[in-house]
Amino acid sequence: MKTSDLIEQRAAIVTRMNEAHQADKNDDFVAAETELRAVDNKLERARKIDAADRAETGKPINGDVKLDTEIRSRFRVTRAIAAAAGLGVDAGFEREVQAELSKRAGRSAEGIYIPTEVFETRVLTTSTGGELVPTDHRPDQYISALTASSVVRGLGARVLNGLTGNLSIPRETDSPTVGWVAENAALSSDDADFDAVTLSPKHAGALSEFSRNMLLQASPDVEMLLRQMLARNLALAIDRAAIQGGGSNQPKGVLATTGIATQAYTTDLFTTTAEMIAKADIANVATARRSFLTTNLIKKICSLGLDANRLPVGVAPIFHQEPVTFSNQVPTTLGSGDEHGLIYGDWSEMLIGIWSEIDILVNPFESTAYSKGNVSIRAMATVDCAVRHPLAFVSATGVETTSVAIAAPVE
């Protein structure tokens, strides 16, 4: 039963209790009171379910569990790309899956779709390059590039998968004011105000080149390589956009969102982070997913910082025992050029919308690749980011590493 139905049922029972009380019908009152307790128990459970639903990460609106499992076990990125390039490989299953992927995305792929299910299995850390066909040199030991790690999802951002059109989520910006009035005096009229958080498709992609031998003869490790590269690079691009973004054709991340709270860097980092926490407290920001996010150079400064007695301070006291994540994804060139990003807030207030599977277009006739017998590959994905409540985040300004001081108290 819906929460709204239970609320109506409860109101009707309370009316019966009031009528029984006025008529002094004790048996009717006791019976209604028993019903009320049962409805209150149901209503409490329903409200808990509603709260859990609101906090739940978005799920694909399309998809079949059995098919998803089969895609994970049978779909091969290398076969799909090789078939699109016109190479002689058996890619019947990969072709059959395209119809389902087109249905999910709401449109046909320009080339071929790579389902996100194939990225959900942990893959090996390997690398790019021309020497990717099996040899006697341990193909399971390919060495990946050193890249930053994706952090925003781990901090608690909500991911909405399987979107098919622009998404508009109503948001309450102001509620009616409650006032006290004298007997027989009129209440002042005041309406609730609403706006909307809108997510619309933004496109990210890359061009790359793969060798003919790699697609025809690659070991299973190279299949893992392609999955890892595509998933990693896409995740990092989304991550950077969610943190800052706001550039040409980019989603707007936290630092580019209008209305987020700001805290000017004060005399030291310890005081600045305390002020940021206080601003979040005053704004009634939920505490469950609050966390700091900043750069690795700030981590170094905190680790080397000394208190008044010249003793090491450490990271935890500087951030008042609040969770903190350090990442090279956070910008270091804000403001005058040496200003580092420092963000505090409830990261579940960040929405990441994903519209399509990764769309790969294979071009075996691109002149540079064609002359070498290789194929050119374009991979694209469609995503957007938005902050539900701007005041759920506080960004420090003026945090320049040349002038950052620690000044934590002695424990």
Secondary structure, DSSP 4 states (H G I P E B T S, - for coil): --HHHHHHHHHHHHHHHHHHHHTT-HHHHHHHHHHHHHHHHHHHHHHHHHHHHHHSPP--SS--HHHHHHHHHH--HHHHHHHHTT-S---HHHHHHHHHHHHHHTS--SSEEE-GGGGSS-------SS--S--SS-GGG------PPP-HHHHT-EEE-S--S-EEEEEEEE-PPP----TTPPPPP---EEEEEEE--EEEEEEEEE-HHHHHH--HHHHHHHHHHHHHHHHHHHHHHHHTB-STTPPB-GGGSTT-EEEE--SSHHHHHHHHHHHHHHTT--STTEEEEE-HHHHHHHHH-B-TTS-B--HHHHTTT--EEE-TTS-S-BTTTTBPPEEEEEGGGEEEEE-S-EEEEEETT-HHHHHTT-EEEEEEEEEEEEES-GGGEEEEE--BTTT----PPP-
